[in-house]
Every structure is written in C-alpha cells, then in structure tokens.
Amino acid sequence: MRKRPTALFALDGRHLPLLFPPDVAAALADLVDIDPALAVTDFAAPELGPLLPGVEVLVTGWGCPRLTPAVLEALPRLRAVLHTGGTVKKLLHPEVWERGIAVSSAAAANALPVAEYTLGMILLSGKGVFAAREAYRAAEALPPQRELGDIGNAGRRVGIVGASRIGRRVVELLRPFDFEVLLHDPYVSEDEARALGVRPAALPELLATCSIVSVHAPATPETRHMIDAAGLALLPDGAVLINTARGSLVDTEALVAELRTGRIRAVLDVTEPEPLPPGSPLFRLPNAFLTPHIAGSLGNELRRLGLAAVQEADRLLAGQPLAHPVARDELPHSA
C-alpha cells in the first residue's frame, strides 16, 4: 500500500464545499493526508510553521496566496501544485519550475462550461433570439417575420478567435451543426486548423465574413484590444460578437460606439472594466446581452474542478505523468 503524502489546501475556504463535496473529498483523502477543514490563505500564519516543512502536495485554487521564493523555502519537500482553477500566471513564481515542482491546472475542466455557454449563445444568436425578444417585448405583439432579419443556423459562418482549450472545445461542439467554421490563431498552422475541421483565416477576413464571431484568445499584451474600432467596423451588418474570454481583448469604447449604431449585437460575459461601472451604456443598449461572468465553472460545475485535482493526485502517486501539466514556456501564450 503506497504511503499517502502530506497535502495542504491553499485557497479560499468558502470554495471547499463545492470543489470537494463529500465524495470528492473522500477520494482525495484516500490518496493524500490532508486536513479537510484547513484552507490556507496566508503561508506566513504562525500556526503553519510546524506543518509546512512536511507538505509535499499543494491543492490550490481561487484565493491562494502567491508562491514566492520565500514560501517555497518554507516548503522544502513540495513536489506538486495541483491547481483547481484555470490560469496559474499570477499564482506561481518561476522558481516553482526551477525547483522541478510539477504543476497541474484544471483549465481543461473549466473549459467545458465556457464552451457549453458559447455553443448556446451561438445557436441562440443565429436564430435571432435576442433581437426577437427585444422586438416582442417592445411591441407586446408578435413581430412580423420580415422585421427579424436574417435568422437561422443553416449554413451560417461562425468565426472562432483563438484555438485555446475553450476555442477547440467550441469547435468540437459545433461539428454536429450546419455551420462553416473559420479559425484565427497565429500559433496554429494551416494543417493543424484543417485537422480541427476548420478553415484558417486572418483576423480581418474572419471579422468581415462571419456573422457570428466568438472570442477565445488569452489575455496578453499582444492580444489587448485585438478587436478594435477598425475590426468592429469590418463585421457585417447584423453580426454578433460573443466574448467569454477576457474583456481586454475588445476595445470597450469602440464596441459601445458600434453598438449605438444598431448595426451589430454583442453577447458579453466579460467586460473591461469588470465589473462595469454603474451607468455604463452596455447595461442599457438593447443590442448588448450581458451576463455577470457566469460562463466558467459555478455551482455544481465546481465539483469537476476538484475531481480534476484528485485525478492528478492519483497519477502523481502512481508515478504517471500528469494529464494536464502546466509548462513554464507556455505561459506567455496561454490564459
């Protein structure tokens, strides 16, 4: 029987019951020696002094303090960080990788609900649901079909910006439907795009020829405002822009100006800034459909993230490679 390594939760304790409900918590406890009630948010807390030197595995999540060189010095036996969230960019100092500590992320698990949200919004947008709802509510009578514009999902062209985990999952979910899918991602070759079942396209072409555009690129200095006023102007009349990635990818002022013309629509689960300030025109524009950053894992979906950490712990103890490792050289181009 393999020895259970000492593990420690490092996250906001409010998330523990949803990330690790009883069955998932029990599965984790079978693998590691962990206090189910202790969730660390400050590694400098005096009561942790005797515990930290023996910790081999950190199970991290939202609210985890940054793993600085000083923290790593206090964790001399640490060999793995199993993150129940997505990105680890702001969490881990580069010394984590320099020390040979294995890092895993639940980004793949978190991609699933975002992709599902996106699929729903693409289908509803193509059917003209958001515009029809506004017309019905305003008239309090069935709107004439001629006023609903070009609706329907038969043969519609959809543009995916970014072949991230989420972007790729959206592409998979779109396959059963009658869509032509274009992809823009400078890190994906033409052959790779074809293998995904999509047609590669430069961003201007994608924006100019797709009636639905969904953004899934990471937030980096290079992608800030990658969809700006000039890009928005390329969108065809009646086009829908969907953003579930990061608000910084779209120039908010330019988007508001374009939406005010009534020419396009937007579905925004993320914004810049976030949250929007009271009085933002995006709250009032009838062609802007806002949701409060709910596409990612929430509620019962959080269990999937905890389970991802459990599965990685099982692989770690069995001497197998992690299923979802995070490599340091991937961070500049990932979320």
DRENSETOR-748515 format. One record per residue (C-alpha): residue in three letters; x, y, z. Coordinates in steps of 0.001 Angstrom, whole numbers, plus 500000, padded with zeros to 6 digits. Layout:
% residues N
alaXYZ ...
% end
This chain:
% residues 335
met500000500000500000 arg501520503301498908 lys502239505940501536 arg499985508949501456 pro501976512181501042 thr501092515183503182 ala498961517681501299 leu497506521089502073 phe494661523144500685 ala495769526662499731 leu492670528552498655 asp489693530493499926 gly487891528091502253 arg484499529255501015 his485084527253497846 leu485982523974499538 pro482446522521499926 leu481691522973496224 leu485116521974494892 phe485304518994497216 pro481842517703498138 pro481873514586500351 asp482524512007497637 val485325514023496015 ala486831514914499405 ala486812511221500362 ala488548510278497119 leu491250512864497793 ala491675511693501405 asp492280508157500127 leu495286509465498210 val496830512125500446 asp496993513032504108 ile495102516331504179 asp493130518289506737 pro489723518770505056 ala488942521819507176 leu492213523722506743 ala492407526112503798 val495456528376503790 thr495279531959502562 asp498464533166504289 phe501561530981504310 ala503127533261506937 ala500482532395509526 pro502379531318512706 glu500284528195513230 leu501501526813509883 gly505145526825510939 pro505304523166512067 leu503188521939509141 leu504769523482506042 pro508121521617506050 gly506349518288505579 val503954519329502801 glu504566517512499505 val501424518474497587 leu499565521765497460 val495956521728496257 thr495436525332495238 gly492527527380494000 trp490968530830493980 gly492312532813496907 cys495643531011497113 pro498485533375498059 arg501326533670495546 leu504014531017495802 thr507050533258496184 pro510655532110496733 ala510171532741500467 val507104530497500521 leu508959527814498589 glu511776527949501135 ala509189527132503796 leu508022524158501677 pro511259522228501101 arg509510518920500317 leu506938520352497914 arg506817518322494707 ala503476519167493129 val500970522012492832 leu497536520808491757 his495503523875490844 thr491712523635490846 gly491383526838488826 gly492448527746485321 thr495402530086484953 val498391529934487296 lys500141533008485870 lys499648535200488930 leu499988532342491397 leu503406530813490749 his506874532355490799 pro509174530957488068 glu511228529309490808 val508451526718491102 trp509553525217487784 glu513246525795488539 arg512837523563491585 gly511313520832489434 ile507912521055491099 ala505166519542488961 val502272521878488180 ser498811520904487029 ser495801523040486189 ala492080522346485910 ala491839524671482914 ala490648521825480689 ala487812521010483088 asn486898524680483404 ala486803524965479614 leu483775522687479396 pro481072525012480813 val482522528006478958 ala482303526108475684 glu478759524983476514 tyr477730528574477251 thr479311529659473986 leu477529526972471979 gly474217528044473470 met474868531686472642 ile475931530861469077 leu472762528858468455 leu470524531499470035 ser472290534299468179 gly471981532550464841 lys468283532063465459 gly467920535772466190 val466598535114469689 phe467994538230471340 ala466698540663468716 ala463337538870468560 arg462967539082472342 glu463553542831472303 ala461115543347469420 tyr458439541195471109 arg458860542953474430 ala458748546416472868 ala455641545765470753 glu453877543373473143 ala452748541638469970 leu454265539107467608 pro456753540954465398 pro456443540435461635 gln458995537906460454 arg460364540377457940 glu461478542562460849 leu463511539801462434 gly466198539954459768 asp468385537085458591 ile467721534377461172 gly468508530681461166 asn471557528463461598 ala471545526715458231 gly474971527143456688 arg475876530102458877 arg479545531065459040 val480994531237462543 gly484397532692463389 ile486449531412466339 val489220533731467528 gly491778531679469429 ala492391527918469453 ser492614527776473223 arg491239524811475156 ile487883526549475125 gly488130527536471476 arg488944523970470476 arg486098522601472584 val483688525050470929 val484866523807467540 glu484116520241468654 leu480653521173469882 leu479831522932466605 arg480565519874464455 pro477061518323464553 phe475525521578463321 asp475267523075459865 phe477969525715460293 glu481030526719458335 val483708527486460929 leu486684529799460426 leu489567529998462905 his492071532734463586 asp495078531815465703 pro498632532831464752 tyr500063529816466604 val498024527253464652 ser499305526122461257 glu497049525648458264 asp497443521883458530 glu496526521951462238 ala493459524048461501 arg492361521632458788 ala492825518758461227 leu490459520547463599 gly487899520692460813 val488022524464460389 arg489315526868457778 pro492181529112458896 ala491715532811458320 ala493424536083459097 leu491543538150461648 pro490331540806459169 glu488895538145456860 leu487221536347459747 leu485634539539461072 ala484483540644457626 thr482904537356456564 cys481460535753459706 ser478010536616461010 ile478895535252464474 val482345535792465999 ser483323534179469306 val486471535278471153 his488630532664472940 ala492160534077472869 pro494263534545476025 ala494731537968477571 thr498314539009476810 pro499918542349475887 glu499732541261472238 thr496005540490472345 arg494884543617474192 his492176545297472058 met492833542835469254 ile489273543626468213 asp489314547404467978 ala487258550029466153 ala488693549029462777 gly487962545365463419 leu484432546029464631 ala483753548082461517 leu484563545010459419 leu481730542970460949 pro478784542503458579 asp475507544234459388 gly473588542105461889 ala476695540251463079 val477029539085466686 leu480222539326468720 ile480492536885471655 asn483185537349474302 thr483691534780477068 ala487477535206477225 arg488642538489478773 gly487207541960478419 ser490589543411477436 leu490504541619474088 val487807544005472853 asp488056547806472886 thr485050548648475054 glu484689552254473905 ala484813551191470274 leu482294548434470923 val479874550818472615 ala480171553224469688 glu479466550433467191 leu476553549070469219 arg474989552532469388 thr474617552462465616 gly472416549378465982 arg474409547690463239 ile475719544726465270 arg474958542887468512 ala477157541638471339 val476954538869473913 leu479369539693476735 asp480133537503479727 val483321539504480372 thr483999543206480110 glu486676545816480589 pro486493547040483272 glu484890544256485258 pro482516544846486816 leu481238547626484621 pro480700550938486401 pro477108551919487214 gly475613553801484322 ser477652552022481657 pro475757552220478357 leu476257548466477938 phe473610547939480621 arg471050549875478586 leu471803549125474957 pro469138546697473674 asn471658545010471355 ala474075544195474187 phe473312540983476077 leu475316540926479319 thr475839538134481810 pro477898538542485021 his480925536340484236 ile478996533094484640 ala480302531073481687 gly483077529447483718 ser482593526827486403 leu479993527725489015 gly477681525803491337 asn477682522079490682 glu480298522531487941 leu482945523263490603 arg482912519598491609 arg484522518813488263 leu487489521039489152 gly488034519299492474 leu487783515940490779 ala490431517029488272 ala492845517636491167 val492004514225492647 gln492718512509489348 glu496041514316489053 ala496978513296492606 asp496251509688491679 arg498565509912488665 leu501256511598490715 leu501259508859493340 ala501272506158490673 gly504364507683489092 gln502470508586485931 pro502740511870484025 leu500170514495484917 ala497305514683482441 his497190518482482448 pro500685519788483204 val501499523484483011 ala504839524197481348 arg506582527455482116 asp507321528211478441 glu503599528014477618 leu502585530823479973 pro503287533799477649 his500825532420475091 ser498176530988477382 ala495398532380479533 
% end
